[in-house]
Amino acid sequence: MKEIKLAVFDMAGTTVNEDNVVYKTVRQALAKWGVDVSLETVLEFGAGKEKYKAIVDVLEATQNGREEVVDAKAVHEDFKGMLKEAYTNLEVTPYEGVEELFEILKSHGVKVVLNTGYDRKTAQSLLDKLGWEPGKQIDALITADDVVNGRPSSEMIDKAMEMFHIVGPEHVLKAGDSVIDIEEGKNAHCGITVAVLSGAQNREQLETAEPTYILTSLDALAGVLYP
């Protein structure tokens, strides 16, 4: 087992249970523009991505048979307003065992970073609901707003490594609930990539990315790293 010094975790579907509200809202925003797609389709083509990119990719993937051109930027603007409303009354909880996992990692000297395809405002609203703060439960939050290129680019992980002076990517673990999370980890040459089944995509989809481990949920990770 490689010595891990930095663990980078996705938020929704991995550490944070928000009942897929973001992807449900993407679906509703698309429907407002006459694009009727299933939640499964939104998750298949949009999971883990910066949300404008997710909308673009869902539109491209479902283009066949649609004559009119849908303006992704207009859909994204509607999405942002709809999401703000959805979040106002949303109950958000950490997945079981996640806070304990963070404590175990910290006790082994591992830096814990959350990263996300959300913009900073959305991500911060999640942290506020959870009562999590950088410097306490986690060491840092990196969002799509903090980099030029979102997933599957390695930029968010590269930034986390710079923040904590981690030189070798073999000492970095990346965990997430979507193929694009695993691709991000591999593009950063992370020593360990972990896919979890608690969120956006199923085992069959996640296996295509060939993560180091596929776990039912993140609370099993401590037993894998520190048996």
Residue pairs with C-beta under 8 A, 6 or more apart in sequence:
1 225
2 170
2 171
2 191
2 192
3 171
4 105
4 108
4 110
4 171
4 172
4 173
4 191
4 192
4 225
5 109
5 110
5 111
5 164
5 166
5 171
5 172
6 110
6 111
6 113
6 160
6 161
6 164
6 166
6 171
6 172
6 173
7 105
7 110
7 111
7 112
7 113
7 172
7 173
7 174
7 175
8 113
8 114
8 115
8 156
8 157
8 160
8 172
8 173
8 174
8 175
8 185
8 190
9 15
9 112
9 113
9 114
9 115
9 174
9 175
9 176
9 218
10 48
10 114
10 115
10 116
10 175
10 176
10 177
10 178
10 181
10 199
11 114
11 115
11 116
11 118
11 123
11 126
12 18
12 20
12 22
12 116
12 118
12 126
12 177
12 199
13 20
13 47
13 176
13 177
13 178
13 196
13 198
13 199
13 200
14 95
14 175
14 176
14 177
14 181
14 196
14 198
14 199
14 218
15 94
15 95
15 98
15 114
15 218
16 92
16 93
16 94
16 95
16 126
16 130
17 92
17 93
17 94
17 95
17 198
18 90
18 92
18 126
19 90
20 39
20 43
20 199
20 200
21 83
21 86
21 87
21 90
22 51
22 83
22 118
22 122
23 39
23 42
23 43
23 46
23 47
23 200
24 39
24 86
25 79
25 82
25 83
25 86
26 42
26 46
26 51
26 54
26 55
26 58
26 79
27 37
27 38
27 39
27 42
28 82
29 55
29 75
29 76
29 78
29 79
29 82
30 36
30 37
30 42
30 55
30 58
30 59
30 70
30 75
31 37
32 75
32 78
33 70
33 71
33 74
33 75
33 78
34 68
34 70
35 58
35 59
35 62
35 66
35 70
35 75
37 58
37 62
41 58
41 61
41 62
42 54
42 58
43 178
43 200
43 201
44 61
44 201
44 205
45 54
45 57
45 58
45 60
45 61
45 62
46 54
46 55
46 57
46 58
47 54
47 177
47 178
47 179
47 180
47 199
47 200
47 201
48 117
48 151
48 176
48 177
48 178
48 179
48 180
48 181
48 184
48 200
49 57
49 117
49 150
49 151
49 180
50 117
50 144
50 150
50 151
51 76
51 79
51 117
51 118
51 119
51 144
52 72
52 73
52 76
53 117
53 150
54 117
55 72
55 75
55 76
55 79
56 72
59 70
59 72
59 75
83 122
87 122
87 125
90 129
91 129
92 126
92 129
92 130
93 130
94 130
94 132
95 198
95 217
95 218
95 219
96 217
96 219
97 217
97 218
97 219
97 222
98 218
98 219
99 137
100 219
100 222
101 218
101 219
101 221
101 222
102 112
102 137
102 138
104 222
104 226
105 112
105 222
105 225
106 112
108 225
108 226
111 139
111 140
111 160
111 164
111 166
112 137
112 138
112 139
113 138
113 139
113 140
113 141
113 142
113 160
113 163
113 164
114 123
114 127
114 138
114 140
114 141
114 142
115 141
115 142
115 143
115 156
115 157
115 160
116 123
116 141
116 142
116 143
116 144
117 144
117 150
117 151
117 180
118 126
118 143
118 144
119 143
119 144
119 145
120 141
120 143
120 144
120 145
120 146
122 143
123 141
123 143
124 141
127 133
127 141
130 137
132 138
134 140
134 141
139 164
140 160
140 163
140 164
142 156
142 159
142 160
143 156
144 150
144 156
146 156
146 159
147 153
147 155
147 156
147 159
148 155
149 155
150 156
151 180
151 181
151 183
151 184
152 180
152 183
152 184
152 187
153 184
153 187
154 184
154 187
154 188
154 189
156 184
157 169
157 172
157 174
157 184
157 185
157 188
157 190
158 188
160 166
160 172
161 167
161 169
161 172
161 188
166 172
168 191
169 188
169 189
169 190
169 191
170 189
170 190
170 191
171 191
172 185
172 188
172 190
172 191
172 192
173 185
173 190
173 191
173 192
173 193
173 194
173 225
174 181
174 182
174 184
174 185
174 188
174 190
174 192
174 193
174 194
175 181
175 193
175 194
175 195
175 196
175 218
175 221
176 182
176 184
176 185
176 194
176 195
176 196
176 199
177 195
177 196
177 197
177 198
177 199
177 200
177 201
178 199
178 200
178 201
178 206
179 201
179 205
179 206
179 208
179 209
181 193
181 195
182 193
182 195
182 206
182 209
182 210
182 211
183 209
185 193
185 211
186 193
186 209
192 212
192 213
193 209
193 211
193 212
193 213
194 211
194 212
194 213
194 214
194 215
194 218
194 221
194 224
195 201
195 206
195 209
195 211
195 213
195 214
195 215
196 214
196 215
196 216
196 217
196 218
197 203
197 206
197 214
197 215
197 216
197 217
198 216
198 217
198 218
203 214
206 214
207 214
213 224
215 221
215 224
